[in-house]
Amino acid sequence: MNKLFSILLFSAVIVSGFAATSFSQDPGGEHHDSPLEEIMEEMKDNMRAARKLIDDAEQHPQCILHIQSMQQLAIDALPYCPEFTGEDGLEKSKYEINFKRRLLVVADTLLQLELALHEGDTETAQDLYQRLRQTKKESHDVYNPEDEDE
């Protein structure tokens, strides 16, 4: 019995030591996305999926699911303003508030887009999708100027 206990204890020590070593290492300086980066990556994936479906009325129910996901992502992103590089004060407050306002504009545009899809108004849906793309570009110019992925 003591031999079995010793083997189990030894195995547990080896496994826990290996696990601790594995989790504590950061192979190659691996980059971990911020919550905002993760949200925006999901937003981009949903935009691409919606773009492929928006012209086909039979695909509107699936497109609406992507639009609804983006609505939630826009709301989820509210607390994650990109870092302001200037000093604290009024300019920082304006920067953060305007970031949130842009997200709310995106959410509202997405709601309008969802309604257009429910109504079967593909032309309006396409216009609203283009408005979203323009808002994305303008927002990235301000809040993520080094982003080349357009």
C-alpha angles and dihedrals in degrees: 000000000000090000091053091048091049092051092049092047092048091048092050092051092049094047094046091048091051092047093049091050092047095050096043095055121086103204111219095346091292113207119234117205120237118238089258092052091050091049092048091048089054089046090053092049091051092047091053092048092048092048090059093050105037098087095052113077090200089059095050094100090057091043090052090057090057091046091051090050089053091050090057092044091053090054092044090055095058097096094047107075114170114255116279110226097201131075125292115266139070096338092053091049091050091048093052095042092048090051090055092045091053090052090051090050088052091050091049092048089050090052090052089048092051090051092049089053092049088051092048091240099147094170093057090043090055091049091050091048089054089049088054091052091050092048089050091052094047092046093049089051088060105031104027107022095164092058107113096174103108 
